[in-house]
């Protein structure tokens, strides 16, 4: 048989062999856990909240039902649960403060101001905060990154998308008036000290001033108006921050800097990475990321100062289509940064099979995934056991844990698995800090 014909036959048969090999992999369905099996006691019940006793695994994340005095929350994973519980505690504290005579007097005084009175009428109704990650499937299928490899083509695609969006959304007189009103409102709030007061109270209570929890936003805004336009101060000392690493610095920036200062910081960093102004504006205007999440991503990339491939990685950042997908990107960016800083320096970021990976100088490929529970399902098999991710040395770092079947299959296919990676990072950070004190 001629060599050319042999090669043609092999090109047809090899994909079939690969498919048959994958078809032999076990298919492990998502399990159900008791909350006591996956959550610490302090996360299951408190003075103002209680979680459902059953926790389902949905899209490789723990789906947790959180009932509170201030609403019901669908929460994905222990990390978001901790954040919501902290917010519930903050709301309770603000409610307690709101019942004092000093606050009532100050807020009544503030309501006399026309801007505050407008806020009182126009503020949005409270909505349930959802956080179930529908986007993990899209991510594992490589749909965040649907362009050919190469940062210039990727960023160009984003610019084109942004231009079309602008053309489709031509401003009418009504939208122009609305924008002018919003801008005037923002300027008035800034001059009245509202934004500064809101961030100061968020810091005192250790919550995110840009959280999408509308109940928390209303409570923070009430006390910010009472503190800025009224005469309320409150005798609450600002706690010292014990947070470590770039995550701690992101928190401090969010509490200490105004939105315009943070946006400027983002702009400067992206320009240094070689991102054009139009793409920067596109990122700044994305609603899927909160301002806190945006600066968190930028600080992580800044920490990886000499690492190549940031423009290609940014294509994934810009490719999300929802808040849940944005949260996944934030967590995976954090894994790469903390690995780089605490475990082994990375030399390059890349996108393989549509997934973010990092490479060490020794050629080890690091694949981060923000998952609570990794079970051996076809979606995982198709993503990880593929020719595109075939490397001599490859490691999978996940935020949660894996089933025994998944761990065994990963080892069989040449993957090193690191579970609960943020716990490992925290341990290494604490060790580094203790050594510095000696």
C-alpha positions in Angstrom: 0.0 0.0 0.0 1.5 3.4 -0.9 2.6 5.6 2.0 0.2 8.4 1.1 -2.7 6.0 1.2 -1.5 4.6 4.6 -1.4 8.1 6.0 -4.9 8.8 4.7 -6.3 5.7 6.3 -4.6 6.5 9.6 -6.1 10.0 9.6 -9.5 8.5 9.3 -9.0 5.7 11.8 -7.2 7.6 14.6 -10.1 9.8 15.6 -12.3 6.7 15.7 -9.8 4.9 18.0 -9.7 8.0 20.2 -13.5 8.1 20.4 -13.6 4.4 21.4 -11.0 5.0 24.1 -13.0 7.8 25.6 -16.2 5.8 25.3 -14.7 3.2 27.7 -14.3 5.8 30.4 -16.7 5.4 33.3 -19.6 7.9 33.5 -20.0 9.1 37.1 -23.2 11.1 37.8 -23.3 14.1 40.2 -23.7 13.1 43.8 -25.9 14.5 46.6 -24.4 15.4 50.0 -25.6 16.3 53.5 -24.6 19.8 54.3 -22.8 18.5 57.4 -20.5 16.5 55.0 -19.2 19.5 53.0 -19.8 22.6 55.2 -18.3 23.6 58.6 -20.8 24.1 61.4 -20.5 27.9 61.4 -21.6 27.9 57.7 -24.7 25.8 58.2 -26.6 27.8 60.8 -26.3 31.2 62.5 -28.3 33.8 64.3 -29.8 35.2 61.1 -29.5 32.3 58.6 -29.7 28.6 58.0 -28.8 26.4 55.0 -30.7 23.5 53.6 -29.6 20.1 55.0 -29.1 18.8 51.4 -26.4 20.0 49.0 -26.6 19.0 45.3 -23.7 19.0 42.9 -24.8 21.0 39.8 -22.2 21.8 37.1 -19.5 20.5 39.4 -20.4 23.1 42.1 -22.1 22.7 45.4 -25.7 24.2 45.1 -26.6 25.6 48.5 -29.9 27.0 49.5 -29.4 29.8 52.1 -32.4 31.0 54.0 -32.0 34.2 56.0 -33.9 36.9 57.8 -33.2 39.1 54.7 -34.1 36.8 51.8 -33.3 33.5 50.2 -30.1 33.0 48.3 -29.0 30.3 45.8 -25.3 30.0 46.5 -22.6 28.2 44.6 -19.9 26.8 46.8 -18.5 27.5 50.3 -16.6 30.6 49.2 -19.6 32.5 48.0 -21.5 31.1 51.0 -19.0 32.7 53.4 -19.4 36.0 51.5 -23.2 35.9 51.7 -23.1 35.1 55.4 -20.7 38.0 56.0 -23.2 40.2 54.1 -26.1 38.9 56.2 -24.2 39.7 59.4 -23.5 43.2 58.0 -27.1 43.8 57.1 -28.1 42.7 60.7 -25.6 45.1 62.2 -26.8 47.9 60.0 -30.4 47.1 60.9 -29.5 47.3 64.6 -27.7 50.7 64.0 -30.8 51.8 62.0 -33.0 51.5 65.1 -30.9 53.9 67.2 -32.2 57.4 67.9 -29.0 58.9 66.5 -29.4 57.2 63.1 -33.1 57.9 62.9 -32.5 61.6 63.5 -29.6 61.7 61.0 -31.4 59.8 58.3 -34.5 62.0 58.6 -32.3 65.0 58.3 -30.7 63.5 55.1 -34.0 62.8 53.5 -34.7 66.5 53.3 -32.0 66.7 50.6 -33.6 66.4 47.2 -31.0 63.9 45.9 -31.6 61.6 48.9 -35.3 61.9 48.5 -35.0 60.9 44.8 -33.0 57.8 45.9 -35.6 56.9 48.4 -38.3 56.8 45.7 -36.2 55.3 42.8 -34.1 52.6 44.5 -34.6 49.1 43.0 -36.6 46.4 44.7 -34.8 43.7 46.5 -34.1 40.6 44.4 -32.9 37.1 45.1 -29.2 36.7 44.7 -28.4 33.7 42.5 -25.0 32.2 41.9 -25.3 28.8 40.2 -22.6 28.5 37.6 -24.3 27.7 34.3 -21.1 28.7 32.4 -18.8 25.9 33.5 -20.1 23.8 30.7 -19.5 26.5 28.1 -16.0 27.0 29.5 -15.0 23.3 29.4 -16.2 23.2 25.8 -13.9 26.1 25.0 -16.6 28.5 24.1 -15.1 31.5 25.9 -12.4 31.4 23.3 -13.7 30.9 19.8 -11.0 32.5 17.7 -7.7 31.2 16.3 -4.7 31.2 18.6 -3.0 34.6 18.6 -3.7 37.6 20.8 -3.9 40.1 18.0 -6.7 38.3 16.2 -8.5 37.7 19.6 -8.4 41.4 20.7 -9.3 42.5 17.1 -12.4 40.3 17.4 -13.4 42.0 20.6 -12.9 45.4 19.1 -15.2 44.4 16.2 -17.8 43.1 18.5 -17.7 46.3 20.5 -18.1 48.5 17.4 -21.1 46.5 16.2 -22.7 46.8 19.6 -22.2 50.6 19.5 -23.8 50.8 16.1 -26.8 48.8 17.2 -27.4 50.9 20.3 -27.6 54.4 18.8 -28.5 56.9 21.5 -31.9 58.5 21.4 -32.8 61.8 23.1 -34.3 59.9 26.0 -31.2 57.7 26.6 -29.1 60.8 26.4 -31.2 62.6 29.1 -31.0 59.5 31.2 -27.2 59.4 31.0 -27.0 63.1 31.9 -29.2 62.5 34.9 -27.1 59.5 36.0 -23.9 61.5 35.6 -25.2 64.4 37.6 -26.4 62.1 40.3 -22.9 60.5 40.5 -21.2 63.8 40.7 -23.6 65.0 43.4 -23.0 61.9 45.5 -19.3 62.3 45.2 -19.3 65.9 46.3 -21.6 65.1 49.2 -19.2 62.4 50.4 -21.7 59.6 49.8 -19.3 57.2 48.0 -16.6 57.7 50.6 -19.0 57.1 53.5 -20.3 53.9 51.8 -16.9 52.5 51.2 -15.9 53.3 54.8 -18.9 51.5 56.2 -18.2 48.5 53.9 -14.7 48.4 55.2 -15.8 48.5 58.8 -18.2 45.6 58.1 -15.7 43.8 55.9 -18.0 43.5 52.9 -17.7 44.4 49.2 -19.2 47.8 48.5 -19.9 46.6 44.9 -21.6 43.4 45.9 -24.7 42.4 43.8 -26.6 41.7 47.0 -29.3 44.4 46.7 -30.4 44.1 50.3 -26.8 44.9 51.4 -26.6 47.7 48.9 -29.8 49.4 50.3 -28.5 49.0 53.9 -25.1 50.5 53.0 -26.7 53.3 51.1 -29.0 54.3 53.9 -26.2 54.6 56.4 -24.0 56.3 53.8 -26.6 59.0 53.3 -27.1 59.4 57.1 -23.3 59.7 57.4 -22.6 62.1 54.5 -25.7 64.3 54.3 -26.9 63.8 57.8 -24.8 64.0 60.9 -24.5 60.3 61.8 -21.0 59.0 62.5 -21.2 55.9 64.6 -18.6 54.8 67.0 -17.2 51.8 65.1 -13.4 51.5 64.7 -12.1 50.4 61.4 -10.6 46.9 61.8 -7.1 46.2 60.7 -6.8 44.0 57.7 -5.1 40.6 58.1 -5.6 39.6 54.5 -2.5 38.4 52.7 -1.3 38.6 49.1 -2.9 40.4 46.1 -6.4 39.4 47.2 -5.9 41.5 50.4 -4.6 44.4 48.4 -7.6 44.2 46.1 -9.9 44.5 49.1 -7.9 47.5 50.4 -8.1 49.2 47.0 -11.8 48.7 46.7 -12.4 50.2 50.2 -9.9 53.0 49.9 -10.1 54.2 46.3 -13.0 55.8 44.4 -14.5 54.0 41.4 -12.8 56.5 39.0 -9.4 55.9 40.7 -9.9 52.1 40.3 -10.9 52.4 36.7 -7.8 54.6 36.0 -5.7 51.9 37.7 -7.2 49.3 35.4 -6.7 51.4 32.4 -3.0 52.0 33.1 -2.3 48.3 33.7 -4.0 47.2 30.6 -2.2 49.8 28.5 1.1 48.5 29.8 0.1 45.0 28.7 -0.4 46.3 25.2 -4.2 46.4 25.2 -5.7 49.1 22.9 -8.1 51.8 24.3 -11.2 50.4 22.6 -10.7 47.0 24.2 -10.0 48.6 27.6 -13.3 50.5 27.3 -15.1 47.3 26.4 -13.7 45.7 29.6 -14.5 48.7 31.7 -18.1 48.7 30.5 -18.7 44.9 31.1 -21.5 44.4 33.6 -20.8 40.8 34.2 -17.8 41.6 36.4 -18.2 43.8 39.4 -15.6 46.6 39.9 -14.0 44.5 42.7 -13.7 41.5 40.3 -12.1 43.6 37.6 -9.4 45.1 39.8 -8.8 41.6 41.3 -8.0 40.2 37.8 -5.8 43.2 36.9 -3.8 42.9 40.2 -3.3 39.2 39.5 -2.0 39.9 36.0 0.3 42.6 37.4 1.7 40.2 39.9 2.7 37.9 37.0 4.8 40.8 35.6 7.2 38.9 33.4 4.8 36.1 32.3 4.2 36.0 28.6 0.8 35.5 26.9 -1.4 37.9 28.9 -3.2 39.2 25.8 -4.3 35.7 24.8 -5.5 35.1 28.4 -7.5 38.4 28.3 -9.5 37.0 25.4 -11.0 34.5 27.9 -11.7 37.3 30.3 -13.6 39.2 27.6 -15.4 36.1 26.4 -17.8 35.6 29.3 -21.6 35.9 28.9 -22.8 36.1 32.5 -21.9 36.8 36.1 -21.4 33.2 36.9 -18.9 32.8 34.1 -17.1 36.0 35.2 -16.8 34.5 38.7 -15.1 31.4 37.2 -12.5 33.5 35.4 -11.8 35.5 38.6 -11.1 32.3 40.6 -9.0 30.7 37.8 -6.9 33.9 37.5 -6.3 33.8 41.2 -5.1 30.2 41.0 -2.6 31.0 38.3 -1.3 34.1 40.2 -1.0 32.3 43.5 0.7 29.3 41.9 3.1 31.7 40.3 3.9 33.6 43.5 3.8 30.7 46.1 4.6 27.4 44.3 6.7 27.9 41.2 7.1 30.9 38.8 5.2 30.7 35.5 6.8 31.8 32.3 3.8 31.8 30.0 0.0 31.9 30.0 -1.8 30.2 27.1 -5.1 29.0 25.9 -5.4 25.3 24.9 -8.6 23.7 23.8 -10.2 27.0 24.9 -9.0 26.6 28.5 -6.5 28.9 30.4 -3.2 27.2 31.2 0.1 28.3 32.6 3.6 26.9 31.9 6.5 26.9 34.2 10.1 27.3 33.0 10.5 23.6 33.3 7.6 23.0 30.8 5.0 21.8 33.4 1.5 22.7 32.2 -0.8 24.0 35.0 -4.6 23.9 34.3 -6.8 25.7 36.9 -10.4 24.9 37.4 -12.9 26.5 39.8 -14.8 23.4 40.8 -16.3 22.3 44.2 -16.6 18.6 43.3 -15.0 16.9 40.3 -16.8 13.8 39.2 -15.9 11.7 36.1 -18.4 12.9 33.6 -18.2 13.1 29.8 -17.7 16.9 29.8 -14.6 16.5 32.0 -13.4 13.5 30.0 -13.7 15.3 26.7 -11.9 18.4 28.0 -9.0 16.8 29.9 -8.4 13.6 28.0 -7.7 15.2 24.7 -4.8 15.6 22.3 -4.8 19.4 22.7 -4.0 19.1 26.4 -1.4 16.3 26.0 1.8 17.3 27.8 4.7 15.3 29.2 4.1 16.9 32.6 0.6 18.3 33.4 -1.1 19.3 36.6 -4.8 20.0 37.4 -5.4 22.5 40.3 -8.9 22.7 41.5 -10.6 24.7 44.3 -12.6 21.8 45.7 -12.1 18.0 45.7 -12.5 15.1 43.3 -14.2 11.8 43.6 -12.0 8.7 44.0 -13.0 7.6 40.5 -12.0 10.9 39.0 -8.7 11.0 41.0 -7.9 7.5 39.8 -8.7 8.2 36.1 -6.7 11.5 36.1 -3.7 9.6 37.5 -4.0 6.9 34.9 -4.1 9.5 32.1 -0.9 11.3 33.4 -2.4 14.2 35.4 -1.1 15.3 38.8 -4.2 16.5 40.8 -4.0 19.2 43.5 -7.3 19.5 45.4 -8.4 22.4 47.7 -5.7 24.5 46.2 -6.6 27.8 48.0 -6.1 26.0 51.3 -2.6 25.0 50.1 -1.9 28.6 49.0 -3.0 30.0 52.3 -0.7 27.6 54.2 2.2 28.5 52.1 1.5 32.2 52.5 1.3 31.9 56.3 4.6 29.9 56.3 6.2 32.7 54.2 4.9 35.4 56.6 6.1 33.4 59.7 9.6 33.1 58.2 9.7 36.8 57.5 9.0 37.5 61.2 11.9 35.5 62.4 
